[in-house]
């Protein structure tokens, strides 16, 4: 084997072993990547609309849920004020949250309810509510043809 081929082979082996070592990630690294990607995608977005449809249990019976969000600053934190619309037992159910109060109309009585609410967690920013001491990196798995990181969470109800 000539010297050039040997150098290429050893270089390729070192590169592949280094890549495998670098590919081993921690839960913190996955969360940091997720946060960075989210912040990059959301950097210029002030309003957004999400339409979801439950596929199992009671959520499947409720049909579509539409959530409208508008970015705002409340108590020094960037939050999204929300309006959530869905059907419950054939009646429209609308909930509005302004970062301090939540308004809703009881679908049975028609009464308007106004409740002071703590700043609700924004589940699109899940890293803000996760306890990394309860998580560990498992590896990757295929999700709809894409590689996805898998994190194991011990008990999300503790703490």
Secondary structure, DSSP 4 states (H G I P E B T S, - for coil): --HHHHHHHHHHHHHHHHHHHHH---HHHHHHHHHHHHHHHHTT-SEEEEEEE--SHHHHHH-EEEEEEEEEEETTEEEEEEEEEEEETTEEEEEEE-SSEEEEE-TTT--EEEEE------GGGGGGT--GGGEEEEEEEEETTEEEEEEEES-TT--
